[in-house]
Amino acid sequence: MPETVFLAANNGDLGGGEQMLLRTAAAVRDLDREAVVVAPATPGDVVAAARAEGLEAVAVPGEGRRGYLRGLRRWDRTRDGLLWCHGLVPALATAGHRRRVVHLHQLPRSRAQWAALAVARRGALTVLTPSHTLSRGIVGSRALPNWTDDPPAAPRPVRADGLRVGFLGRLSTDKGLDVLADAVLARPTATLRVAGDDRWVAQADLEPVRRSLAALGERATILGHVTPADLFRSVDVAVFPSRVPESFGLVVAEAMAAGVPFVVSDAGALPEVAGPDHPWVSPAGDVAALAAIIEAIDQSGPGEISKITTAARLRWDTEYSPAAGRERVRRLLEEVGSR
């Protein structure tokens, strides 16, 4: 009988890594394997989301990050099965234990985290990252790319008089929203629709964004939290203009799946996700270059745009669909099961 796969979360709230943990657990279940999500009892968002999806979940008691580390290490002493550590925290908590996969969703951010990784990966069956770009920064790791849910079918909106530009992400300079707002300002008939919020954004990173959005006046609409599908249905082009290197770029894969035209910056793995033939890639932080690409899209005919979005959707089918993700999980479990 195949061994149980336990998937340990980095945090108790639902960030990008935790969303991928849940998708991975669903893929394991779809492969007729027993999947169990392990996460902090407090906050309990991951545990609640797992149970809502019909997945078994273990809530590890403990106060704060250190409490979770200690609680997870105690729990893991009696584990019987494979442990898939989604993040540095569960990998460090279970360092030295048998039958573990270490899956990092971002590069360590400090010398202390790099030292923790050196300890956390000891004895691991393999070390995974979400992109080849990120794997190049971690010796001995390999890429297991993320994937998205299959979006609901929806017709593309009828083109308005002015180009409707969309943004999805944190309202921060890291994500390049100020660069995008300045680029849209250069197109007098273009408008900007912004989906996301400024939670956890430092004031120094937020102020330039506020100034650039204020310069657009009524041409900027702040939507707050909306689903990617809702945003993509309401815009003519989506732009992901990150300044900082991205570990993957799930929003790019979501745009590919939705069939919406999209622009990425060259920060981190964004061009990798978009693919080598994607024509709309702008240097990170370059307002003039981004404005020129937006203008080129505005002047493109529907046939040219359809050709590009169709190619992107085909790439999504092959690389980032649930079926593609499930096949990667199947191959990995087959590989580590033989060790």
N, C-alpha and C positions, 0 to 999 in steps of 0.2 A: 504493500500500500504506500502511495507517495507520502512523503513527510509533510507535516503542516508548515505553512509559510507564515511566520509572524512578521508584521511590518511595523517598525517602531518609529514614532514621529519625533521630530525635533522640538516641536512646540505644541501647546494645547489649543492655540487659536489657528484659524485657517489662513495660512499664507500660501504662497505658490508651491513650496515644497510639500506642504500638507495636502494640497489639492492633487498633486501628482502621486502622493502615497495612496490616496483614495482611488485614483484611477488604476494604479498598479494592483491594489487589492482586488478591485473588480475584475481586472484581467486575469489574475490568479484564479479567482472563483469561476470565471468563464471557461477556464482550462480544466475544470473539474478537480481543482485542488482546494484544500481547506485553507482559507485565508483568515487571519486574525489580526486586527489592528490593535496596536499597543500605544497608548498616549497618556499624557497627564490627566489626572482627574480634575485639576483646576489650572487654567480654564478648561472646560470640557467640550469645546466646540468640535474638535476632531472626533472624540468618542461619540458625540451626539450625531454628527454627520455620518459616521460609519454605520451606526445602528439604524439611522434613517434609510440607508441604502441596503439594509438587510444583512450587513456584515457583522460578524462577531467582533467584540471590542473588549479590551482589558483596560480599565482605568487605573493608572498607577498613582497611589496616594503620595503626597509629599508637598511641602510648601516651597514654592519658588523653584528656580533652576537647579539649585543644589539638592533640594529635596527630591526632585524628579530623578536626578542622576543617581542618588543613593537608592531610591525605591526601584528604579529600573534594574540596577545591578543586582539587588536582592531578588527581584522577580526572575531575572534571567538565569540564576543559578539552577533553577528547576526546569528550564525550558527543554522541550523535546521536539526538535524540528529546526528548520532554517530560520535565522533571524536576518531580516533585510532592514538595515539601519538607514533611515532617510534623514541624513544630516549628521553633523559632527557630534551633537550632544548624545544621541543614543549610541553612536560608535564609540565615543570615549567612555561612556558608562559601562559598556560591555567589553572593553578592550581585553584582549587575551582569551576571551571565551571562544568556544568552538563553533563552527558552521555559521559564519557571519558574512554577509555582503554589506560593504560600506558604500553608500550612495550619497555623494555630495551634490548639492544643488547650487553651490556658489563657491568661489575661491575663499580660503581663509583670509581674514581681513587684518590680521595683526601677527606679530611674532609669536604671541602666546597661542593663537589659534593654529599657526603652523606647527608649533611644538606639540599641541594637543593632537593634531592629525597624525604626527609621527607615532604617537602612542596608540591612537585609536585604530589605526589600520593594521597593527600587528596581528598576524594570524588570520587576517581576512581572506576569504576565498577569492575575492576580486574587489576592486575599487571602481565605482562608476561615476560618471558625470553626465550632464544632459547634452553636451555638445563636444565635437572634436576641438573646437576653439578652446573650451575650458580644459579639456584633457591635456592639451599641450602645456598647460601650466602646472600639472600635477604628474610627476614622474610615476610611471607604472599604472596609470589609470586608463580607462577606456570609456568610450561614449556609448550611452544608451539614451538616444534622443527622446524628449518628451513627446506627447501626443495630446490631441484635444478630443472633446466629445464631438459627435456628428451634429452640426447645427441644423435646426429646423429649416425646411425649404421655405424660401421667401423670395418674391420677385424683387429685382433691383428697382429703386425709386426712379420716377421720371425726372430727367435732368431739369433743374431749375434754371432761371436766368443767370444766376451767379454760381460759381463753384462752391459747393458745400464741403468743407474740409473737416475731418473728424480726428479727434485725439482720444486715446484711452490709456489711463495710467495715473500715477501720482502727479499732483500739481507741483512739480519741482524742477529746478534747473538740471538735476541729474537726468531726468527724463526728457529734457530739451524743450519743454513747453514754451519757454520764453523765446527760443529760437524759432519755433513754429509760428507763434503769434506775430513775431516781427516779419516773418516771411509772408504770412497772410496779409499783413498790413500793406505790403508792397503790391498786392493785387486788389485794386479798388472795388471790384465786384465780388470778391470772395468773402465767405463767412466762415467762422470757426465754431464747431460744436465740441465741447470738452466734457468727457465722461471720466469721472474719478473724483478724488478728494485729496485734502492736504493733511490727513492724519499722519503723524510721525514725520512730518516734513519740518526741518529746522527753519527758523525765521529767516536766516540768511539765504536759504535756498528758495524760500517762498516769495520774498519781496520782489526780486526781478520778474518773477512770473506775474505777480499782481500788476506791476507797472506795465508790462507788455500787453496783458489782457485789457487793462484800462484804456490803453491807447486805441484799441479796436472799438471801444464803446459798444454800441448795440450790435455790431457785427460779430461779437463773441457771445455765445450762450453756454452757461455752466449748467450741465445736466445733473451733476452729482453722480450717485451710483446707479448705473443702468447696465443691463447685460450687453455683452459684445454684440449679440444679434440685433438688439434694439438700436444701438448706435450705428452699426453698419447699414441697417435699412434706411437710415435717415441722412446718409452722406454720399457724396460722389467719389470721394477718395479718403482713405485713412492714412495718417502719417504717424510714424513711430521714430521720433528724432533724438533718441537717447544720446547724451554726451558720454556717459560712463559705460564701460564695456558690459554688455549683457551676457549672462551665462547661457541663455537660450533665446527667449523671446516668444512666449506662448501667444501673445496677442497677434504676432505676425502669422503664426499657424492658424489662428482663429480667423484672421482676415482672408487667408488663402482658402480656407474651407467655405467661407461665406461668399466667395466670388467677388469681393469688393476690391477695386484698385487700391494699391497701397504703396507707400514710400517708406524706406527704412534708412537710418543712418548707418555708417560703417562701424559702429561701436560694438565690439565683441562679436557675439555669434549671430547677430541679426542678419548679415548677408549670407551666412551659412544656411540659416533656416529658409530665407527667401530663395536661395538657389543661385548657382553661378550665372544663369542666363537672365536673371531678373534685371530689368533696365533702370529701375527707379531707386538708386542708392545714392545718398548724399553724404558728403564728409560731415562728421559730427561737429556741431557748433557753427557751421557755415551758413549764415542766413541767406546770402546771395545765391549760393548753389541750390539751396532748398527752394527758394523762390523761383528759380529758373526751372526746376523740375516740376513744381506745381503749375507753372505757366505752360510747360510742354504738355502736361496731362490735360489742362484746360483746352488746349488747342487740338488735341488728338481726336480723331473720329471714333465712333462707336465700334467699328470693325477692328481697328488697331487695339483699342482697350480690351475688347472681348478676347482677342488672341492671347493677350498677356494674362488676363485673369483665368482663362481656360487652362493655360499651361500651369499656372499656380495651383489651381484646383487639382489637376492631375498629379502634381508633385505632392500635394497634401494627401491624396488618396494613397500614394505609394509610401510616403515617409511618416506622416503625422496623423493618420486616421486611427480610430480605435482598433481596426483590424491589424494595422501595421504595428501598433504598440503591443497588442496581444501576441503577435508573432515574435517580437523581440523578447518579451517576457518568457514565452515558451522555450525559445532557444537558450536563454540564460538558465532557466530552471533545469533544463535537460543537461546543460554543461556542468553546473555545480552539483547536480544530483549524482554525477558519476565520480565525484572526488571523495 
